[in-house]
Amino acid sequence: MYKAIVGLEVHVELNTKSKMFCSCRNNPNARIPNSEICPICLGHPGTLPVINKEAVRKTIKTGLALNCQIPEYSKFDRKNYFYPDLPKGYQISQLYMPFCKTGFLEIDNKKIRIREIHLEEDVGRLIHEKDCSLVDFNRAGIPLMELVTEPDLNSAKEARKFAEELQLILRYLNVSGADMEKGEMRVEVNISLAQGSKRKAQKLGTKVEIKNLNSFRAVEKSIDYEIKRQEKILKSGKKVIQETRGWLDEATASSRRVAGARVDDVKGVTVSQREKEYAHDYRYFPEPDLPILHLGTPEYLNGIKAEIPELPQQKRERFKKEYELDEKMVAETSSHLPPRSASRSSAIEVFVYNKDLGEYFEKVISEFPPNLPREKLLKLIKLATNYLITDLQGLLKGASVSGEDFLITPENFAEFITLIYEGKISSKIAKMVLSEMFSTGADPSHIIEEKGLVQITDEAEIEKIIKEVISKNPKAVEDFKKGKAHAFQFLIGQIMAQTKGKANPQIVKDILSKELTP
Ligand SMILES: [Zn+2]
């Protein structure tokens, strides 16, 4: 029996205004290479770094949100190595006294311990052309936060969930865009297989690192692959080599050629990149150009704590309690589902993942009259939820409710939901009304009046139409009497078509069954 032991290292580019140690703009969207640079981030001799206060604050804010201890003193260290994208010949990082230590993040009621969170600077970017390599230093010196977990994760799925939840928290805290495709959040995993299932009897295995995973899918797939690869090695009696591997899937394989990797017949593979290097290779030493920081004081930390908003997990719990949203899955076709495992795509998850939509939802609910009986309020909430995460998403086509082009006020949306609840418009008419509200921003009762969409509830009028439809469709009536249920639906369809969807469906159903049963 092997047990997977997985730890993560996550690099996050902070969304500060300026770079980590100079006043250059932190502009990840800069189009012209080497346009956001200065002698400091180019590492010219004689220049001196100045610590970015906002970057430190955002790092500590993240630490506090992840239940970390903030040591009283912290400092920066030099990590020495040579690489063409690192002009100084060293990176300013933190090894001995990081800003945050010993925290945790809970995933499905399991505490995943966080060893530390430290701050460093990002390096430049190499662009490999056909016969030369170019270097762009715009990214050099952007504040880079590194979070290291303890090896508390035991499966690929768990690791993915951790990374997804972390991304959500970083976005709630507004410390980073944390977009993995853009490299704003980069995940490295280390995996070993332990033998024996009981913790004490466990024989720990050799650790393998997988670098630069830039999607949640890559995190999950590469771990799954690596677990199987190591299992195979161990079962055949061989030893796992301690090394760094890269993940190669169909997407990266087509853009990059890696020697020795055959990807034609597999979904993805990890490939060896280099054997493990050790910390002392870097000759870490305290950064002499920067002072020791004394930040772990109640005044400083309380100020940051006060800025931490409601976090995703708190929101989930509150939404469940306050609005009694069920955790039932929503349709896979909804375009605003979070990119996570389907098992988590409940209405609550959609609102938590789409923060803007969740906030809009709450504004809509607050527009319902106060002192409604709880039961009625819950029905309105349920209706509002359904229309927000299905029909409205269809109209938005990926745009946000916080965008300038979004014209439906929470007040109008609440009125729209009330009209449906009270049976004043059918679901078919509701679609038309919503689409009109979406394009013009008009209020729903106005639209209904102007377009003559008021529902027909007059029983005599409906009965007249039903009799007409029955006399025109003798075949369907006969089929129904023979017990064919679809014939009933067919007749209802005919009646609704005749009334352009305006007949109250319940009344139609009631009268039609009465007419058809002798
Ligand atoms: Zn600079």
Boltz pocket constraint, residues with backbone or C-beta under 6 A from the ligand:
constraints:
  - pocket:
      binder: B
      contacts: [[A, 19], [A, 22], [A, 23], [A, 24], [A, 36], [A, 37], [A, 38], [A, 39], [A, 40], [A, 41], [A, 42], [A, 140], [A, 141]]
      max_distance: 6.0
